[in-house]
């Protein structure tokens, strides 16, 4: 884990505070809900500091659907049904095709959106790192389902057992199992 020195933290806090002031002028009602980074550092500790300084006006996480993380990958492909089937075979993913909306595919505790772009967005491959219970078995399923092997399963110096494949839609999947802690 990266641990910044006190002067570096103070500098980063000042930069963040200035950016917030420029983005949300004091006259903006949203500014009422903004705490400066330096205020947060003085009053909070540990994991509390990792939460964003900005909160929605309701002060909670109702700005996103239940079960979703703040960052959600979206893959644009010309073959949503084919990619969805691949994800179900390889990652035991759950999700269904939806008319007029992206497929919401659950892999473990995360959601990946898959859609065809409706002619507005071109097909766009992704590069995703996916933690699984057994990287070797998941790698075998991926190759059996037609993925190209880029890296066979191997132990990484940082503790993960990892493999990498490219699916038929050009997405790169790094498949890993954490072997430490």
C-alpha positions as CSV (number, residue, x, y, z in Angstrom):
1,X,0.0,0.0,0.0
2,X,1.3,3.5,-0.9
3,X,1.7,5.7,2.1
4,X,2.4,9.4,1.3
5,X,4.5,11.5,3.6
6,X,2.7,14.2,5.7
7,X,4.0,17.0,3.4
8,X,2.9,15.1,0.3
9,X,-0.6,14.5,1.8
10,X,-0.9,18.1,2.7
11,X,0.0,19.1,-0.9
12,X,-2.5,16.6,-2.3
13,X,-5.2,17.8,0.1
14,X,-4.6,21.5,-0.9
15,X,-4.8,20.5,-4.6
16,X,-8.0,18.6,-4.0
17,X,-9.5,21.5,-1.9
18,X,-8.7,24.0,-4.6
19,X,-10.2,21.8,-7.4
20,X,-13.4,21.4,-5.3
21,X,-13.7,25.2,-4.8
22,X,-13.3,25.8,-8.5
23,X,-15.8,23.1,-9.4
24,X,-18.4,24.0,-6.7
25,X,-18.5,27.7,-5.9
26,X,-19.6,28.6,-2.4
27,X,-22.9,29.9,-3.9
28,X,-23.7,26.5,-5.4
29,X,-26.1,24.5,-3.1
30,X,-24.0,21.3,-3.8
31,X,-21.0,23.0,-2.1
32,X,-22.8,22.7,1.2
33,X,-22.2,19.0,1.1
34,X,-18.5,19.2,0.4
35,X,-15.9,18.8,3.1
36,X,-12.3,19.8,2.3
37,X,-9.8,16.9,2.3
38,X,-7.8,18.5,5.1
39,X,-11.0,18.7,7.3
40,X,-11.7,15.0,6.6
41,X,-8.2,14.0,7.5
42,X,-8.4,15.8,10.9
43,X,-11.8,14.3,11.8
44,X,-11.6,10.8,10.2
45,X,-9.2,7.9,10.3
46,X,-8.5,4.7,8.4
47,X,-11.0,3.5,5.9
48,X,-13.3,6.5,6.4
49,X,-10.7,8.6,4.6
50,X,-11.1,6.4,1.5
51,X,-14.7,7.5,1.0
52,X,-15.0,10.4,-1.4
53,X,-15.3,13.9,0.1
54,X,-18.3,14.7,-2.2
55,X,-21.6,13.2,-1.0
56,X,-24.9,13.4,-2.9
57,X,-27.4,15.9,-1.4
58,X,-29.1,13.0,0.4
59,X,-25.8,12.1,2.1
60,X,-25.9,8.4,1.1
61,X,-25.4,6.0,-1.8
62,X,-28.8,6.3,-3.4
63,X,-27.3,7.8,-6.5
64,X,-26.5,4.3,-7.8
65,X,-28.5,1.1,-8.0
66,X,-28.3,-1.4,-5.2
67,X,-25.5,-3.8,-5.6
68,X,-23.5,-1.6,-8.0
69,X,-20.1,-0.2,-7.4
70,X,-19.2,3.4,-8.2
71,X,-17.2,2.3,-11.3
72,X,-18.9,-0.2,-13.7
73,X,-17.1,-1.6,-16.7
74,X,-19.1,-1.5,-20.0
75,X,-18.2,-3.6,-23.0
76,X,-19.5,-2.7,-26.4
77,X,-19.7,-5.6,-28.8
78,X,-21.6,-6.6,-32.0
79,X,-22.5,-9.9,-30.4
80,X,-24.0,-9.4,-27.0
81,X,-25.5,-12.9,-26.8
82,X,-22.3,-14.6,-27.7
83,X,-20.2,-12.6,-25.2
84,X,-22.9,-13.2,-22.5
85,X,-22.8,-16.9,-23.1
86,X,-18.9,-16.9,-22.9
87,X,-19.1,-15.1,-19.5
88,X,-21.6,-17.5,-18.2
89,X,-19.4,-20.5,-19.2
90,X,-16.1,-19.1,-18.0
91,X,-17.0,-17.0,-14.9
92,X,-20.4,-18.5,-13.9
93,X,-21.8,-15.1,-14.7
94,X,-25.5,-14.3,-14.2
95,X,-27.4,-12.0,-16.5
96,X,-29.9,-11.9,-19.4
97,X,-30.3,-10.1,-22.7
98,X,-32.5,-7.1,-22.4
99,X,-34.3,-5.2,-25.2
100,X,-33.3,-1.6,-25.4
101,X,-30.8,-1.7,-22.5
102,X,-27.4,-3.2,-21.8
103,X,-27.2,-6.7,-20.3
104,X,-26.2,-6.4,-16.7
105,X,-23.9,-9.3,-16.1
106,X,-22.9,-10.2,-12.5
107,X,-19.5,-11.8,-12.1
108,X,-18.8,-12.5,-8.5
109,X,-19.7,-9.3,-6.6
110,X,-19.4,-7.0,-9.6
111,X,-21.5,-6.0,-12.5
112,X,-20.3,-5.6,-16.1
113,X,-22.6,-4.0,-18.6
114,X,-22.6,-5.5,-22.1
115,X,-24.3,-3.8,-25.1
116,X,-24.1,-3.4,-28.8
117,X,-23.9,0.4,-28.9
118,X,-27.0,0.9,-31.0
119,X,-24.8,2.4,-33.8
120,X,-23.9,5.3,-31.6
121,X,-20.8,3.6,-30.0
122,X,-18.4,1.4,-31.9
123,X,-17.5,-2.0,-30.6
124,X,-14.9,-1.5,-27.9
125,X,-12.9,-4.3,-26.2
126,X,-12.0,-4.2,-22.5
127,X,-9.1,-5.3,-20.3
128,X,-10.5,-6.6,-17.1
129,X,-8.8,-8.2,-14.0
130,X,-11.2,-10.7,-12.5
131,X,-10.6,-12.5,-9.1
132,X,-12.0,-16.1,-9.1
133,X,-11.8,-19.0,-6.7
134,X,-9.6,-21.1,-8.9
135,X,-7.6,-19.2,-11.6
136,X,-6.3,-22.5,-13.2
137,X,-9.8,-24.0,-13.6
138,X,-11.3,-20.7,-14.9
139,X,-8.4,-20.4,-17.4
140,X,-9.1,-23.9,-18.7
141,X,-12.8,-23.1,-19.1
142,X,-11.9,-19.9,-21.0
143,X,-9.6,-21.7,-23.4
144,X,-12.2,-24.5,-23.9
145,X,-14.8,-21.8,-24.7
146,X,-12.6,-20.5,-27.5
147,X,-10.4,-17.9,-25.8
148,X,-6.8,-17.5,-26.9
149,X,-4.2,-18.0,-24.2
150,X,-1.9,-15.0,-23.7
151,X,-0.4,-16.1,-20.4
152,X,-0.7,-19.5,-18.8
153,X,-1.5,-19.6,-15.1
154,X,1.6,-18.6,-13.0
155,X,2.4,-17.3,-9.6
156,X,3.0,-13.5,-9.5
157,X,5.5,-11.9,-7.1
158,X,2.7,-9.9,-5.5
159,X,0.8,-13.1,-4.4
160,X,-1.7,-13.7,-7.1
161,X,-1.9,-16.8,-9.3
162,X,-2.8,-15.3,-12.6
163,X,-3.5,-16.2,-16.3
164,X,-4.5,-14.0,-19.2
165,X,-6.8,-14.8,-22.2
166,X,-8.3,-12.9,-25.1
167,X,-11.9,-13.8,-26.0
168,X,-13.3,-13.9,-29.5
169,X,-14.5,-10.3,-29.1
170,X,-10.9,-9.1,-28.4
171,X,-11.5,-8.5,-24.7
172,X,-8.5,-9.3,-22.5
173,X,-9.3,-11.1,-19.2
174,X,-6.7,-11.4,-16.5
175,X,-7.9,-14.2,-14.3
176,X,-6.5,-14.3,-10.8
177,X,-6.7,-16.0,-7.4
178,X,-5.1,-14.2,-4.5
179,X,-2.8,-16.5,-2.7
180,X,-1.7,-14.2,0.2
181,X,-3.5,-13.1,3.3
